[in-house]
Amino acid sequence: MAEMQEMKSNGFTQKFGVNGFMLKWIAMASMLVDHMGAVLFPQYIQMRIVGRLAFPIYCFLLAEGAMHTSNIRKYELRLLLFACLSDVPFDLAFFGGITLEHQNVFFTLFLGVLVIEQFRSHREKWYGIGAFLLASAAAQYMHTDYGAKGVLMILCFYWLHQFVFVNQAVFVAVNYWLARGGVQAYAGFAAVPLLFYNGKRGPRMKYFFYVFYPLHLLVLYSVKEFGLLELGGL
């Protein structure tokens, strides 16, 4: 199993590359800056630009995890569980109250893994294509973060996982096309750390990264709601 989790890479990336653990920290830091900008400092678009790195990295790692997990159903259930647990913190942080108008990114990631499962489980590609269409429709209907575009990005990373440079080139092109020149176009810079991925998982802090998502949203909501920035003189 360990051998399956080591992606083929050249000597350069083995020596100087980053592992999955490091990529998660990059994505987490980027996401934190992004959400601080969205919730606390909306006047600073630079924070939202920095935050564009997070989602592509998470999509890449999700595709890697879905391909190498020994129990994809358990993986799906974990994503769905944290999607539900994160729903209230997400609503509070970004909308100030409970709403059904928008759903958090865990739902998008969950739908992406469902599609990957169908491509893995059936030789006939029609199952996977059908799952992709249904998942994309569900993402749009539920208004999940990144919607059908997010499901497509996950699928691109899955399809091309064996072709490192092609994978990132397609990601940059697709992202730019979907962004239509908007701030999301900056997500293409995520290809830089992804190209240095050495295929190694690194230290395991699996649930920390899951728990961080709803927890940091609750902290941001509290800071905004109770005026802690004003109390701190910011």
N, C-alpha and C positions, 0 to 999 in steps of 0.2 A: 504493500500500500504506500509506503514511504516513497518508493521509486516512482509510483504513478504521480505523486504530487510534485515531482521535480520536472519542471519544464525545460526543454532543450534550450540551451543558450551557449553563446560563444565564450571564449576565455575572458574577453574584456568585461562582459556583464557579470561573469562569475567572480572576477576579482574586484571590480569597482561597482557592481550593481547593488540594487536595493531589494530587500525581500518583501514579502507580503505584509509583515508586521510594520515595517517602515512606511509602506504605502498607506496603510490604514491610518497611521499618525499624520501623514501629510494630508490625507483626505479629511480627517477629523479636525485638524487645525484650520484648514480651508473652510470647512463647513461652519465652524464656530465664528470665524471672521465674517462670513457671509450673513449668518443669522444675527450677529450683533449689528451689522449694518442695516439689515432689514427691519429689526425690531427697535433698536436704540438710536442708530445714527443714519437714518434714511437719506440724509443730505450728502453722505459720502459714497458716491458711486464706486470709488476705488475699492471699497470693502466688498461690494457685490462682485466686482471683477475678480478679486482674489478668490472669492467663493466659488467661482465657476469651475475650479479644479476638482472639487469634491465629487460631484456626481459621476463623471466619467471614470474616476478611479474606483469608486464603489461598484460601478457596473462591471468593470474589468475584473475585480476581485470576486464579484458575485458569480460571473461566468466561470472563473477558475474553480471556485468552490463547488458549484453545481456539477462540474465535470468530474471532480475528483472525490466527491463525498460518497461514502458507502451507503448512505440512506438519504436519498433526495427528498422523500416524503417528510422525514424529520426536519430537514432543512427548510422545507416549505412551511411546515407548521410553526417553526421558530420565527420565521419572518412574519407570518400572519399574526402570531401572538404579539410580537412587538409592534406591529402595525396597529393593532387594537389598543395596546397599552399606551402608545404614543399619540393616539388621536386627540384626547383631551388636552394634553400639554401643547400639541401642535395648534389646536384651535385657539387656546388661550393666548399663546405667544403671538400669533400672526393676525388673529381676528378679534381678540379681546373677549371672546365668549364661545360657547359651544355652537357649532354650525355643521351642516351636512353639505355645504357648498363646495368644499375642497378637502382632499384627503392627503395624508402625509406620504412621504417617499417610500416608506416600507411597503405600502400597497403596490407601488410600481415595481419594486424589487421582487415582491412575491409573485406578481403576474409574470415577470420575466423568467423566473425559475420554473413556473408552470409550463411555459412554452418550451424551455430547454428540455424539460422532462419528456415532453411529447416527441421531440426530435431524437432524444436518446433511446426512447422505448420502442419506436416503430421504424422499420426500414422504409416504409412508404412516407415520402416527404409531405404528402397531403395532410397527414395528421398534424405535423408541426406547423404547416402553413395555416391550417384551419385554427389551430390553437393560437397562433400569432394574431390572426384577424379578430378572434373572439376576445383575446386579452387586450388588444389595442382598443377595441370598442368599449370594453369594460373600463379601461383606464380613462378614456375620454368621457364616458358617461359619469364615472365617479369623480372626475376632475382631480385625479391623483397628480402629485408633483411630476412634471415633465410629460405626463400623459402617454399617448401612443408613441411619441418621440423617444421617451425613455425606454419603452419596451423594445423599440427598434434598435436602440443603441446597445442594449444588453445582448440582443440577438446577433448583432454585428461582431461583438467581441467573442461570442461563442462560435460562430461560423468560422472565423478566421484565426482562432487561437493558436494554430500551428505556424502561422506566417507572421512573425513578429513585426517586421517593417511594413508589410502590406496591411496588417491589422491596424496599425496606428495611422497609416496614410488614409485608409478608408474611413476611420473614425474622424480624422480632421476634416476630410471632405464632406462627410455626411453631416457632421456637427455644423459646419459652416453653412451648408445648404439649408438645414433645418432652422438655424438661427436667423437667417435672412438679414445678416448684418447687425443684429442686435447685440446686447451685452453677452448673450450666451455664446457668441462666436469665440470669446476668450477661453472657453472651455477647451479649445484645441490645444492650448498650452499644456494640458494634462498629459499629452503624448510624450513630453520630455521625461518625466519620471517613469512613465510606463515603459519607455524604450529601454530603461536601465533595469527593469525587473529581471532578477536572476532565477526565477522559478522556485525559490525557496520560501517556505512558509514563515520561518522565523519563530520567535517566542509566541506562546499561545496566551492570549488574554481575550478569548472569544466573547464572553458575555460583557466584558467591560465596554467594548465598542457598541454593543447593542444597547446597553443601559445608558450610555452617555447621551444618546439621542433624546429620549424623553426628559432626562434629567437636566440637560443644559437648556432645553426649552422652558422648563419650569423656572429655572433660575432667571432666564431672560425676562420671562413674564413678570416675575416678582420684582425684579429691578425696575421695570417699566411701570408696573401697576402701583407700587408703593413709593415711587419717586426716590429710589436709593441713589440715583445719579446726582440729584439735587442735594441730597444730604451729604454726599461725598464731595460736593463742590465741583462736579464735572458739568 
